[in-house]
Amino acid sequence: MCIRFTTKGEILYAFVLGTPQTDSLTIKTLTRGRSEFPKPVARVELVGQEGAIAFVQDERGLTIRLPQRSPSDYPFCFRIR
């Protein structure tokens, strides 16, 4: 699975290229305390869906619980704060 990132201000956007085959996704580059993104993640949202999504950030990365289906025909895009 390929993930691409972009930022706007303090927000990091993660685009998932491909269809996840499980109910969660771990972004290994977002481990807690990593120098490229040193602040802990406070909130994860799926663009196109209301509300926050459950997640855990630890030494393995940022693990996001995925909805059963994407809210659109486009790739999953997560807003990470």
N, CA, C and O atoms as a Maestro MAE file, in Angstrom:
{
 s_m_m2io_version
 :::
 2.0.0
}

f_m_ct {
 s_m_title
 :::
 protein
 m_atom[324] {
  # First column is atom index #
  i_m_mmod_type
  r_m_x_coord
  r_m_y_coord
  r_m_z_coord
  i_m_residue_number
  s_m_chain_name
  s_m_pdb_residue_name
  s_m_pdb_atom_name
  i_m_atomic_number
  :::
  1 25 0.854 -1.161 0.000 1 A "MET " " N  " 7
  2 3 0.000 0.000 0.000 1 A "MET " " CA " 6
  3 2 0.905 1.230 0.000 1 A "MET " " C  " 6
  4 15 1.855 1.311 0.779 1 A "MET " " O  " 8
  5 25 0.616 2.146 -0.843 2 A "CYS " " N  " 7
  6 3 1.398 3.368 -0.984 2 A "CYS " " CA " 6
  7 2 0.621 4.530 -0.347 2 A "CYS " " C  " 6
  8 15 -0.584 4.677 -0.552 2 A "CYS " " O  " 8
  9 25 1.336 5.340 0.425 3 A "ILE " " N  " 7
  10 3 0.721 6.495 1.070 3 A "ILE " " CA " 6
  11 2 1.520 7.730 0.691 3 A "ILE " " C  " 6
  12 15 2.749 7.733 0.759 3 A "ILE " " O  " 8
  13 25 0.819 8.768 0.294 4 A "ARG " " N  " 7
  14 3 1.450 10.049 -0.061 4 A "ARG " " CA " 6
  15 2 0.950 11.102 0.918 4 A "ARG " " C  " 6
  16 15 -0.187 11.051 1.385 4 A "ARG " " O  " 8
  17 25 1.827 12.059 1.219 5 A "PHE " " N  " 7
  18 3 1.521 13.086 2.208 5 A "PHE " " CA " 6
  19 2 1.609 14.482 1.617 5 A "PHE " " C  " 6
  20 15 2.350 14.731 0.666 5 A "PHE " " O  " 8
  21 25 0.839 15.384 2.200 6 A "THR " " N  " 7
  22 3 0.945 16.810 1.923 6 A "THR " " CA " 6
  23 2 0.520 17.529 3.205 6 A "THR " " C  " 6
  24 15 -0.127 16.943 4.073 6 A "THR " " O  " 8
  25 25 0.889 18.794 3.305 7 A "THR " " N  " 7
  26 3 0.515 19.563 4.489 7 A "THR " " CA " 6
  27 2 -0.135 20.869 4.078 7 A "THR " " C  " 6
  28 15 0.067 21.375 2.974 7 A "THR " " O  " 8
  29 25 -0.917 21.393 4.997 8 A "LYS " " N  " 7
  30 3 -1.475 22.734 4.872 8 A "LYS " " CA " 6
  31 2 -1.514 23.289 6.284 8 A "LYS " " C  " 6
  32 15 -2.323 22.866 7.110 8 A "LYS " " O  " 8
  33 25 -0.628 24.242 6.552 9 A "GLY " " N  " 7
  34 3 -0.508 24.760 7.907 9 A "GLY " " CA " 6
  35 2 -0.038 23.665 8.841 9 A "GLY " " C  " 6
  36 15 0.973 23.012 8.582 9 A "GLY " " O  " 8
  37 25 -0.766 23.462 9.925 10 A "GLU " " N  " 7
  38 3 -0.420 22.445 10.927 10 A "GLU " " CA " 6
  39 2 -1.040 21.074 10.634 10 A "GLU " " C  " 6
  40 15 -0.849 20.132 11.403 10 A "GLU " " O  " 8
  41 25 -1.772 20.961 9.537 11 A "ILE " " N  " 7
  42 3 -2.485 19.720 9.231 11 A "ILE " " CA " 6
  43 2 -1.696 18.888 8.233 11 A "ILE " " C  " 6
  44 15 -1.202 19.404 7.230 11 A "ILE " " O  " 8
  45 25 -1.582 17.598 8.517 12 A "LEU " " N  " 7
  46 3 -0.954 16.643 7.621 12 A "LEU " " CA " 6
  47 2 -2.063 15.841 6.948 12 A "LEU " " C  " 6
  48 15 -2.963 15.340 7.621 12 A "LEU " " O  " 8
  49 25 -2.005 15.720 5.640 13 A "TYR " " N  " 7
  50 3 -2.961 14.911 4.889 13 A "TYR " " CA " 6
  51 2 -2.246 13.664 4.391 13 A "TYR " " C  " 6
  52 15 -1.141 13.756 3.854 13 A "TYR " " O  " 8
  53 25 -2.863 12.503 4.562 14 A "ALA " " N  " 7
  54 3 -2.315 11.238 4.094 14 A "ALA " " CA " 6
  55 2 -3.289 10.623 3.097 14 A "ALA " " C  " 6
  56 15 -4.437 10.333 3.432 14 A "ALA " " O  " 8
  57 25 -2.821 10.427 1.875 15 A "PHE " " N  " 7
  58 3 -3.627 9.828 0.810 15 A "PHE " " CA " 6
  59 2 -3.218 8.373 0.658 15 A "PHE " " C  " 6
  60 15 -2.043 8.078 0.440 15 A "PHE " " O  " 8
  61 25 -4.172 7.466 0.771 16 A "VAL " " N  " 7
  62 3 -3.900 6.035 0.661 16 A "VAL " " CA " 6
  63 2 -4.192 5.613 -0.766 16 A "VAL " " C  " 6
  64 15 -5.340 5.650 -1.209 16 A "VAL " " O  " 8
  65 25 -3.157 5.213 -1.484 17 A "LEU " " N  " 7
  66 3 -3.304 4.797 -2.873 17 A "LEU " " CA " 6
  67 2 -3.457 3.283 -2.907 17 A "LEU " " C  " 6
  68 15 -2.498 2.545 -2.681 17 A "LEU " " O  " 8
  69 25 -4.641 2.841 -3.183 18 A "GLY " " N  " 7
  70 3 -4.960 1.423 -3.154 18 A "GLY " " CA " 6
  71 2 -6.099 1.192 -2.181 18 A "GLY " " C  " 6
  72 15 -6.455 2.079 -1.405 18 A "GLY " " O  " 8
  73 25 -6.664 0.010 -2.224 19 A "THR " " N  " 7
  74 3 -7.783 -0.330 -1.359 19 A "THR " " CA " 6
  75 2 -7.291 -1.191 -0.207 19 A "THR " " C  " 6
  76 15 -6.817 -2.305 -0.433 19 A "THR " " O  " 8
  77 25 -7.395 -0.701 1.019 20 A "PRO " " N  " 7
  78 3 -6.978 -1.514 2.166 20 A "PRO " " CA " 6
  79 2 -7.805 -2.791 2.253 20 A "PRO " " C  " 6
  80 15 -9.009 -2.781 1.997 20 A "PRO " " O  " 8
  81 25 -7.151 -3.886 2.614 21 A "GLN " " N  " 7
  82 3 -7.820 -5.183 2.685 21 A "GLN " " CA " 6
  83 2 -8.191 -5.578 4.112 21 A "GLN " " C  " 6
  84 15 -8.761 -6.645 4.335 21 A "GLN " " O  " 8
  85 25 -7.865 -4.712 5.083 22 A "THR " " N  " 7
  86 3 -8.169 -4.997 6.484 22 A "THR " " CA " 6
  87 2 -8.971 -3.840 7.073 22 A "THR " " C  " 6
  88 15 -9.259 -2.858 6.389 22 A "THR " " O  " 8
  89 25 -9.323 -3.968 8.342 23 A "ASP " " N  " 7
  90 3 -10.123 -2.925 8.985 23 A "ASP " " CA " 6
  91 2 -9.280 -1.847 9.659 23 A "ASP " " C  " 6
  92 15 -9.812 -0.958 10.324 23 A "ASP " " O  " 8
  93 25 -7.956 -1.932 9.482 24 A "SER " " N  " 7
  94 3 -7.081 -0.893 10.027 24 A "SER " " CA " 6
  95 2 -5.901 -0.673 9.090 24 A "SER " " C  " 6
  96 15 -5.588 -1.508 8.242 24 A "SER " " O  " 8
  97 25 -5.263 0.465 9.268 25 A "LEU " " N  " 7
  98 3 -4.121 0.846 8.441 25 A "LEU " " CA " 6
  99 2 -3.065 1.428 9.362 25 A "LEU " " C  " 6
  100 15 -3.373 2.304 10.171 25 A "LEU " " O  " 8
  101 25 -1.818 0.959 9.258 26 A "THR " " N  " 7
  102 3 -0.735 1.508 10.061 26 A "THR " " CA " 6
  103 2 0.202 2.297 9.164 26 A "THR " " C  " 6
  104 15 0.749 1.772 8.194 26 A "THR " " O  " 8
  105 25 0.377 3.561 9.502 27 A "ILE " " N  " 7
  106 3 1.320 4.424 8.794 27 A "ILE " " CA " 6
  107 2 2.603 4.407 9.620 27 A "ILE " " C  " 6
  108 15 2.712 5.105 10.628 27 A "ILE " " O  " 8
  109 25 3.564 3.607 9.186 28 A "LYS " " N  " 7
  110 3 4.783 3.370 9.955 28 A "LYS " " CA " 6
  111 2 5.652 4.613 10.102 28 A "LYS " " C  " 6
  112 15 6.402 4.728 11.071 28 A "LYS " " O  " 8
  113 25 5.564 5.534 9.164 29 A "THR " " N  " 7
  114 3 6.390 6.744 9.239 29 A "THR " " CA " 6
  115 2 5.901 7.736 10.290 29 A "THR " " C  " 6
  116 15 6.568 8.738 10.545 29 A "THR " " O  " 8
  117 25 4.760 7.475 10.898 30 A "LEU " " N  " 7
  118 3 4.225 8.387 11.915 30 A "LEU " " CA " 6
  119 2 4.315 7.788 13.315 30 A "LEU " " C  " 6
  120 15 3.376 7.889 14.105 30 A "LEU " " O  " 8
  121 25 5.460 7.160 13.618 31 A "THR " " N  " 7
  122 3 5.676 6.660 14.972 31 A "THR " " CA " 6
  123 2 5.726 7.835 15.938 31 A "THR " " C  " 6
  124 15 6.081 8.948 15.551 31 A "THR " " O  " 8
  125 25 5.376 7.592 17.171 32 A "ARG " " N  " 7
  126 3 5.374 8.646 18.200 32 A "ARG " " CA " 6
  127 2 6.791 9.185 18.378 32 A "ARG " " C  " 6
  128 15 7.743 8.424 18.551 32 A "ARG " " O  " 8
  129 25 6.914 10.532 18.332 33 A "GLY " " N  " 7
  130 3 8.194 11.192 18.584 33 A "GLY " " CA " 6
  131 2 9.142 11.270 17.404 33 A "GLY " " C  " 6
  132 15 10.276 11.719 17.568 33 A "GLY " " O  " 8
  133 25 8.727 10.857 16.244 34 A "ARG " " N  " 7
  134 3 9.601 10.901 15.062 34 A "ARG " " CA " 6
  135 2 9.936 12.352 14.722 34 A "ARG " " C  " 6
  136 15 9.073 13.223 14.827 34 A "ARG " " O  " 8
  137 25 11.168 12.619 14.320 35 A "SER " " N  " 7
  138 3 11.634 13.992 14.118 35 A "SER " " CA " 6
  139 2 10.880 14.732 13.012 35 A "SER " " C  " 6
  140 15 10.723 15.950 13.097 35 A "SER " " O  " 8
  141 25 10.412 14.035 11.983 36 A "GLU " " N  " 7
  142 3 9.688 14.686 10.892 36 A "GLU " " CA " 6
  143 2 8.293 15.143 11.308 36 A "GLU " " C  " 6
  144 15 7.735 16.061 10.707 36 A "GLU " " O  " 8
  145 25 7.737 14.518 12.315 37 A "PHE " " N  " 7
  146 3 6.398 14.857 12.805 37 A "PHE " " CA " 6
  147 2 6.419 14.666 14.316 37 A "PHE " " C  " 6
  148 15 5.808 13.731 14.833 37 A "PHE " " O  " 8
  149 25 7.126 15.555 15.031 38 A "PRO " " N  " 7
  150 3 7.406 15.331 16.456 38 A "PRO " " CA " 6
  151 2 6.205 15.446 17.397 38 A "PRO " " C  " 6
  152 15 6.210 14.834 18.466 38 A "PRO " " O  " 8
  153 25 5.198 16.200 17.033 39 A "LYS " " N  " 7
  154 3 4.040 16.357 17.919 39 A "LYS " " CA " 6
  155 2 3.198 15.081 17.910 39 A "LYS " " C  " 6
  156 15 3.062 14.439 16.869 39 A "LYS " " O  " 8
  157 25 2.635 14.710 19.060 40 A "PRO " " N  " 7
  158 3 1.743 13.550 19.053 40 A "PRO " " CA " 6
  159 2 0.461 13.866 18.279 40 A "PRO " " C  " 6
  160 15 -0.014 15.001 18.277 40 A "PRO " " O  " 8
  161 25 -0.077 12.862 17.634 41 A "VAL " " N  " 7
  162 3 -1.323 13.032 16.890 41 A "VAL " " CA " 6
  163 2 -2.466 13.197 17.887 41 A "VAL " " C  " 6
  164 15 -2.611 12.404 18.817 41 A "VAL " " O  " 8
  165 25 -3.273 14.235 17.683 42 A "ALA " " N  " 7
  166 3 -4.394 14.512 18.581 42 A "ALA " " CA " 6
  167 2 -5.731 14.085 17.978 42 A "ALA " " C  " 6
  168 15 -6.670 13.765 18.707 42 A "ALA " " O  " 8
  169 25 -5.816 14.079 16.642 43 A "ARG " " N  " 7
  170 3 -7.101 13.789 15.993 43 A "ARG " " CA " 6
  171 2 -6.842 13.300 14.571 43 A "ARG " " C  " 6
  172 15 -5.947 13.796 13.887 43 A "ARG " " O  " 8
  173 25 -7.632 12.325 14.136 44 A "VAL " " N  " 7
  174 3 -7.600 11.820 12.764 44 A "VAL " " CA " 6
  175 2 -9.018 11.844 12.233 44 A "VAL " " C  " 6
  176 15 -9.947 11.366 12.885 44 A "VAL " " O  " 8
  177 25 -9.181 12.408 11.033 45 A "GLU " " N  " 7
  178 3 -10.487 12.465 10.381 45 A "GLU " " CA " 6
  179 2 -10.360 11.921 8.967 45 A "GLU " " C  " 6
  180 15 -9.314 12.073 8.336 45 A "GLU " " O  " 8
  181 25 -11.389 11.303 8.477 46 A "LEU " " N  " 7
  182 3 -11.449 10.865 7.094 46 A "LEU " " CA " 6
  183 2 -12.148 11.952 6.305 46 A "LEU " " C  " 6
  184 15 -13.297 12.285 6.592 46 A "LEU " " O  " 8
  185 25 -11.474 12.507 5.321 47 A "VAL " " N  " 7
  186 3 -12.067 13.566 4.502 47 A "VAL " " CA " 6
  187 2 -13.305 12.997 3.808 47 A "VAL " " C  " 6
  188 15 -13.246 11.937 3.185 47 A "VAL " " O  " 8
  189 25 -14.423 13.710 3.923 48 A "GLY " " N  " 7
  190 3 -15.678 13.274 3.340 48 A "GLY " " CA " 6
  191 2 -16.605 12.590 4.329 48 A "GLY " " C  " 6
  192 15 -17.727 12.218 3.984 48 A "GLY " " O  " 8
  193 25 -16.133 12.425 5.566 49 A "GLN " " N  " 7
  194 3 -16.938 11.793 6.608 49 A "GLN " " CA " 6
  195 2 -16.899 12.683 7.842 49 A "GLN " " C  " 6
  196 15 -15.857 13.257 8.158 49 A "GLN " " O  " 8
  197 25 -18.011 12.805 8.535 50 A "GLU " " N  " 7
  198 3 -18.097 13.637 9.729 50 A "GLU " " CA " 6
  199 2 -17.440 12.942 10.919 50 A "GLU " " C  " 6
  200 15 -17.525 11.723 11.067 50 A "GLU " " O  " 8
  201 25 -16.791 13.730 11.756 51 A "GLY " " N  " 7
  202 3 -16.267 13.227 13.020 51 A "GLY " " CA " 6
  203 2 -14.889 12.614 12.937 51 A "GLY " " C  " 6
  204 15 -14.324 12.423 11.860 51 A "GLY " " O  " 8
  205 25 -14.367 12.312 14.114 52 A "ALA " " N  " 7
  206 3 -13.030 11.730 14.229 52 A "ALA " " CA " 6
  207 2 -13.077 10.219 14.054 52 A "ALA " " C  " 6
  208 15 -14.129 9.591 14.168 52 A "ALA " " O  " 8
  209 25 -11.909 9.657 13.776 53 A "ILE " " N  " 7
  210 3 -11.751 8.216 13.604 53 A "ILE " " CA " 6
  211 2 -10.855 7.704 14.726 53 A "ILE " " C  " 6
  212 15 -9.937 8.404 15.154 53 A "ILE " " O  " 8
  213 25 -11.113 6.491 15.204 54 A "ALA " " N  " 7
  214 3 -10.288 5.886 16.249 54 A "ALA " " CA " 6
  215 2 -8.886 5.610 15.713 54 A "ALA " " C  " 6
  216 15 -8.714 5.165 14.578 54 A "ALA " " O  " 8
  217 25 -7.888 5.885 16.556 55 A "PHE " " N  " 7
  218 3 -6.499 5.649 16.167 55 A "PHE " " CA " 6
  219 2 -5.649 5.396 17.398 55 A "PHE " " C  " 6
  220 15 -6.057 5.691 18.522 55 A "PHE " " O  " 8
  221 25 -4.460 4.846 17.173 56 A "VAL " " N  " 7
  222 3 -3.447 4.656 18.211 56 A "VAL " " CA " 6
  223 2 -2.114 5.036 17.592 56 A "VAL " " C  " 6
  224 15 -1.799 4.605 16.483 56 A "VAL " " O  " 8
  225 25 -1.328 5.839 18.297 57 A "GLN " " N  " 7
  226 3 0.012 6.188 17.839 57 A "GLN " " CA " 6
  227 2 1.002 5.632 18.854 57 A "GLN " " C  " 6
  228 15 0.964 5.984 20.033 57 A "GLN " " O  " 8
  229 25 1.886 4.761 18.385 58 A "ASP " " N  " 7
  230 3 2.876 4.161 19.267 58 A "ASP " " CA " 6
  231 2 4.171 3.933 18.499 58 A "ASP " " C  " 6
  232 15 4.393 4.549 17.456 58 A "ASP " " O  " 8
  233 25 5.030 3.047 19.012 59 A "GLU " " N  " 7
  234 3 6.331 2.810 18.386 59 A "GLU " " CA " 6
  235 2 6.229 2.077 17.048 59 A "GLU " " C  " 6
  236 15 7.208 2.015 16.305 59 A "GLU " " O  " 8
  237 25 5.067 1.526 16.736 60 A "ARG " " N  " 7
  238 3 4.869 0.860 15.438 60 A "ARG " " CA " 6
  239 2 4.392 1.824 14.360 60 A "ARG " " C  " 6
  240 15 4.536 1.545 13.170 60 A "ARG " " O  " 8
  241 25 3.825 2.958 14.770 61 A "GLY " " N  " 7
  242 3 3.311 3.935 13.817 61 A "GLY " " CA " 6
  243 2 1.952 4.440 14.249 61 A "GLY " " C  " 6
  244 15 1.553 4.291 15.403 61 A "GLY " " O  " 8
  245 25 1.251 5.039 13.307 62 A "LEU " " N  " 7
  246 3 -0.104 5.533 13.536 62 A "LEU " " CA " 6
  247 2 -1.065 4.510 12.938 62 A "LEU " " C  " 6
  248 15 -1.124 4.343 11.720 62 A "LEU " " O  " 8
  249 25 -1.815 3.829 13.798 63 A "THR " " N  " 7
  250 3 -2.772 2.822 13.336 63 A "THR " " CA " 6
  251 2 -4.163 3.431 13.376 63 A "THR " " C  " 6
  252 15 -4.634 3.874 14.423 63 A "THR " " O  " 8
  253 25 -4.811 3.447 12.218 64 A "ILE " " N  " 7
  254 3 -6.120 4.064 12.043 64 A "ILE " " CA " 6
  255 2 -7.152 2.978 11.776 64 A "ILE " " C  " 6
  256 15 -6.938 2.101 10.939 64 A "ILE " " O  " 8
  257 25 -8.271 3.037 12.489 65 A "ARG " " N  " 7
  258 3 -9.381 2.111 12.221 65 A "ARG " " CA " 6
  259 2 -10.137 2.643 10.999 65 A "ARG " " C  " 6
  260 15 -10.548 3.803 10.969 65 A "ARG " " O  " 8
  261 25 -10.309 1.798 10.016 66 A "LEU " " N  " 7
  262 3 -10.947 2.198 8.764 66 A "LEU " " CA " 6
  263 2 -12.448 1.937 8.792 66 A "LEU " " C  " 6
  264 15 -12.909 0.979 9.412 66 A "LEU " " O  " 8
  265 25 -13.211 2.804 8.110 67 A "PRO " " N  " 7
  266 3 -14.644 2.519 7.955 67 A "PRO " " CA " 6
  267 2 -14.816 1.336 7.009 67 A "PRO " " C  " 6
  268 15 -13.879 0.963 6.302 67 A "PRO " " O  " 8
  269 25 -15.998 0.750 6.993 68 A "GLN " " N  " 7
  270 3 -16.235 -0.419 6.146 68 A "GLN " " CA " 6
  271 2 -16.094 -0.103 4.668 68 A "GLN " " C  " 6
  272 15 -15.714 -0.962 3.874 68 A "GLN " " O  " 8
  273 25 -16.404 1.145 4.301 69 A "ARG " " N  " 7
  274 3 -16.227 1.559 2.904 69 A "ARG " " CA " 6
  275 2 -15.893 3.029 2.852 69 A "ARG " " C  " 6
  276 15 -16.210 3.789 3.767 69 A "ARG " " O  " 8
  277 25 -15.253 3.418 1.775 70 A "SER " " N  " 7
  278 3 -14.862 4.812 1.589 70 A "SER " " CA " 6
  279 2 -16.101 5.670 1.383 70 A "SER " " C  " 6
  280 15 -17.076 5.214 0.784 70 A "SER " " O  " 8
  281 25 -16.077 6.918 1.876 71 A "PRO " " N  " 7
  282 3 -17.237 7.794 1.678 71 A "PRO " " CA " 6
  283 2 -17.355 8.310 0.241 71 A "PRO " " C  " 6
  284 15 -18.310 9.015 -0.085 71 A "PRO " " O  " 8
  285 25 -16.396 7.964 -0.615 72 A "SER " " N  " 7
  286 3 -16.445 8.407 -2.012 72 A "SER " " CA " 6
  287 2 -15.742 7.382 -2.893 72 A "SER " " C  " 6
  288 15 -15.245 6.367 -2.406 72 A "SER " " O  " 8
  289 25 -15.706 7.656 -4.185 73 A "ASP " " N  " 7
  290 3 -15.015 6.772 -5.128 73 A "ASP " " CA " 6
  291 2 -13.521 7.070 -5.194 73 A "ASP " " C  " 6
  292 15 -12.790 6.401 -5.924 73 A "ASP " " O  " 8
  293 25 -13.068 8.047 -4.454 74 A "TYR " " N  " 7
  294 3 -11.672 8.463 -4.459 74 A "TYR " " CA " 6
  295 2 -10.890 7.733 -3.375 74 A "TYR " " C  " 6
  296 15 -11.488 7.123 -2.488 74 A "TYR " " O  " 8
  297 25 -9.565 7.786 -3.434 75 A "PRO " " N  " 7
  298 3 -8.765 7.143 -2.374 75 A "PRO " " CA " 6
  299 2 -9.068 7.720 -1.003 75 A "PRO " " C  " 6
  300 15 -9.513 8.861 -0.882 75 A "PRO " " O  " 8
  301 25 -8.821 6.917 0.038 76 A "PHE " " N  " 7
  302 3 -8.946 7.418 1.400 76 A "PHE " " CA " 6
  303 2 -7.985 8.586 1.579 76 A "PHE " " C  " 6
  304 15 -6.828 8.519 1.161 76 A "PHE " " O  " 8
  305 25 -8.470 9.655 2.203 77 A "CYS " " N  " 7
  306 3 -7.632 10.800 2.536 77 A "CYS " " CA " 6
  307 2 -7.892 11.131 4.003 77 A "CYS " " C  " 6
  308 15 -9.020 11.431 4.395 77 A "CYS " " O  " 8
  309 25 -6.830 11.071 4.807 78 A "PHE " " N  " 7
  310 3 -6.947 11.339 6.237 78 A "PHE " " CA " 6
  311 2 -6.384 12.699 6.589 78 A "PHE " " C  " 6
  312 15 -5.310 13.077 6.119 78 A "PHE " " O  " 8
  313 25 -7.107 13.432 7.412 79 A "ARG " " N  " 7
  314 3 -6.661 14.729 7.943 79 A "ARG " " CA " 6
  315 2 -6.119 14.429 9.339 79 A "ARG " " C  " 6
  316 15 -6.858 13.999 10.224 79 A "ARG " " O  " 8
  317 25 -4.824 14.662 9.522 80 A "ILE " " N  " 7
  318 3 -4.144 14.307 10.771 80 A "ILE " " CA " 6
  319 2 -3.720 15.575 11.462 80 A "ILE " " C  " 6
  320 15 -3.003 16.389 10.880 80 A "ILE " " O  " 8
  321 25 -4.154 15.761 12.703 81 A "ARG " " N  " 7
  322 3 -3.816 16.960 13.481 81 A "ARG " " CA " 6
  323 2 -2.969 16.599 14.676 81 A "ARG " " C  " 6
  324 15 -2.586 17.476 15.449 81 A "ARG " " O  " 8
  :::
 }
 m_bond[323] {
  # First column is bond index #
  i_m_from
  i_m_to
  i_m_order
  :::
  1 1 2 1
  2 2 3 1
  3 3 4 2
  4 3 5 1
  5 5 6 1
  6 6 7 1
  7 7 8 2
  8 7 9 1
  9 9 10 1
  10 10 11 1
  11 11 12 2
  12 11 13 1
  13 13 14 1
  14 14 15 1
  15 15 16 2
  16 15 17 1
  17 17 18 1
  18 18 19 1
  19 19 20 2
  20 19 21 1
  21 21 22 1
  22 22 23 1
  23 23 24 2
  24 23 25 1
  25 25 26 1
  26 26 27 1
  27 27 28 2
  28 27 29 1
  29 29 30 1
  30 30 31 1
  31 31 32 2
  32 31 33 1
  33 33 34 1
  34 34 35 1
  35 35 36 2
  36 35 37 1
  37 37 38 1
  38 38 39 1
  39 39 40 2
  40 39 41 1
  41 41 42 1
  42 42 43 1
  43 43 44 2
  44 43 45 1
  45 45 46 1
  46 46 47 1
  47 47 48 2
  48 47 49 1
  49 49 50 1
  50 50 51 1
  51 51 52 2
  52 51 53 1
  53 53 54 1
  54 54 55 1
  55 55 56 2
  56 55 57 1
  57 57 58 1
  58 58 59 1
  59 59 60 2
  60 59 61 1
  61 61 62 1
  62 62 63 1
  63 63 64 2
  64 63 65 1
  65 65 66 1
  66 66 67 1
  67 67 68 2
  68 67 69 1
  69 69 70 1
  70 70 71 1
  71 71 72 2
  72 71 73 1
  73 73 74 1
  74 74 75 1
  75 75 76 2
  76 75 77 1
  77 77 78 1
  78 78 79 1
  79 79 80 2
  80 79 81 1
  81 81 82 1
  82 82 83 1
  83 83 84 2
  84 83 85 1
  85 85 86 1
  86 86 87 1
  87 87 88 2
  88 87 89 1
  89 89 90 1
  90 90 91 1
  91 91 92 2
  92 91 93 1
  93 93 94 1
  94 94 95 1
  95 95 96 2
  96 95 97 1
  97 97 98 1
  98 98 99 1
  99 99 100 2
  100 99 101 1
  101 101 102 1
  102 102 103 1
  103 103 104 2
  104 103 105 1
  105 105 106 1
  106 106 107 1
  107 107 108 2
  108 107 109 1
  109 109 110 1
  110 110 111 1
  111 111 112 2
  112 111 113 1
  113 113 114 1
  114 114 115 1
  115 115 116 2
  116 115 117 1
  117 117 118 1
  118 118 119 1
  119 119 120 2
  120 119 121 1
  121 121 122 1
  122 122 123 1
  123 123 124 2
  124 123 125 1
  125 125 126 1
  126 126 127 1
  127 127 128 2
  128 127 129 1
  129 129 130 1
  130 130 131 1
  131 131 132 2
  132 131 133 1
  133 133 134 1
  134 134 135 1
  135 135 136 2
  136 135 137 1
  137 137 138 1
  138 138 139 1
  139 139 140 2
  140 139 141 1
  141 141 142 1
  142 142 143 1
  143 143 144 2
  144 143 145 1
  145 145 146 1
  146 146 147 1
  147 147 148 2
  148 147 149 1
  149 149 150 1
  150 150 151 1
  151 151 152 2
  152 151 153 1
  153 153 154 1
  154 154 155 1
  155 155 156 2
  156 155 157 1
  157 157 158 1
  158 158 159 1
  159 159 160 2
  160 159 161 1
  161 161 162 1
  162 162 163 1
  163 163 164 2
  164 163 165 1
  165 165 166 1
  166 166 167 1
  167 167 168 2
  168 167 169 1
  169 169 170 1
  170 170 171 1
  171 171 172 2
  172 171 173 1
  173 173 174 1
  174 174 175 1
  175 175 176 2
  176 175 177 1
  177 177 178 1
  178 178 179 1
  179 179 180 2
  180 179 181 1
  181 181 182 1
  182 182 183 1
  183 183 184 2
  184 183 185 1
  185 185 186 1
  186 186 187 1
  187 187 188 2
  188 187 189 1
  189 189 190 1
  190 190 191 1
  191 191 192 2
  192 191 193 1
  193 193 194 1
  194 194 195 1
  195 195 196 2
  196 195 197 1
  197 197 198 1
  198 198 199 1
  199 199 200 2
  200 199 201 1
  201 201 202 1
  202 202 203 1
  203 203 204 2
  204 203 205 1
  205 205 206 1
  206 206 207 1
  207 207 208 2
  208 207 209 1
  209 209 210 1
  210 210 211 1
  211 211 212 2
  212 211 213 1
  213 213 214 1
  214 214 215 1
  215 215 216 2
  216 215 217 1
  217 217 218 1
  218 218 219 1
  219 219 220 2
  220 219 221 1
  221 221 222 1
  222 222 223 1
  223 223 224 2
  224 223 225 1
  225 225 226 1
  226 226 227 1
  227 227 228 2
  228 227 229 1
  229 229 230 1
  230 230 231 1
  231 231 232 2
  232 231 233 1
  233 233 234 1
  234 234 235 1
  235 235 236 2
  236 235 237 1
  237 237 238 1
  238 238 239 1
  239 239 240 2
  240 239 241 1
  241 241 242 1
  242 242 243 1
  243 243 244 2
  244 243 245 1
  245 245 246 1
  246 246 247 1
  247 247 248 2
  248 247 249 1
  249 249 250 1
  250 250 251 1
  251 251 252 2
  252 251 253 1
  253 253 254 1
  254 254 255 1
  255 255 256 2
  256 255 257 1
  257 257 258 1
  258 258 259 1
  259 259 260 2
  260 259 261 1
  261 261 262 1
  262 262 263 1
  263 263 264 2
  264 263 265 1
  265 265 266 1
  266 266 267 1
  267 267 268 2
  268 267 269 1
  269 269 270 1
  270 270 271 1
  271 271 272 2
  272 271 273 1
  273 273 274 1
  274 274 275 1
  275 275 276 2
  276 275 277 1
  277 277 278 1
  278 278 279 1
  279 279 280 2
  280 279 281 1
  281 281 282 1
  282 282 283 1
  283 283 284 2
  284 283 285 1
  285 285 286 1
  286 286 287 1
  287 287 288 2
  288 287 289 1
  289 289 290 1
  290 290 291 1
  291 291 292 2
  292 291 293 1
  293 293 294 1
  294 294 295 1
  295 295 296 2
  296 295 297 1
  297 297 298 1
  298 298 299 1
  299 299 300 2
  300 299 301 1
  301 301 302 1
  302 302 303 1
  303 303 304 2
  304 303 305 1
  305 305 306 1
  306 306 307 1
  307 307 308 2
  308 307 309 1
  309 309 310 1
  310 310 311 1
  311 311 312 2
  312 311 313 1
  313 313 314 1
  314 314 315 1
  315 315 316 2
  316 315 317 1
  317 317 318 1
  318 318 319 1
  319 319 320 2
  320 319 321 1
  321 321 322 1
  322 322 323 1
  323 323 324 2
  :::
 }
}
